Amino acid sequence: MHNRHAWTEKSEEGTKREVRVVKAGGTWRFQSKRADEMNWTYYDEPSLDDLEQFHQILLRKYQRRRASYEDVLWAERELTRLRNR
């Protein structure tokens, strides 16, 4: 079963960017696409901003019982790892 999360954000120039995070086979995969691009960009490692946004989304979903606590913990561990680089 796939575990999917997505959100959109708008840059200062007004260009929309959609970010998707999909968990398949125990691995999280981050991808994004700007409105002016044709193809999705896949990331081996997400940006700190994307990971922080993802963590906030997971926390809100966890409170509504739509995300697991293990997923929230994974995001927190990854945030700590990226911040300590």
Secondary structure, DSSP 8 states (H G I E B T S, - for coil): --EEEEEEEE-TTS-EEEEEEEEETTEEEEEEEETT-SS-EEESS--HHHHHHHHHHHHHHHHTTSS-HHHHHHHHHHHHHHHT-
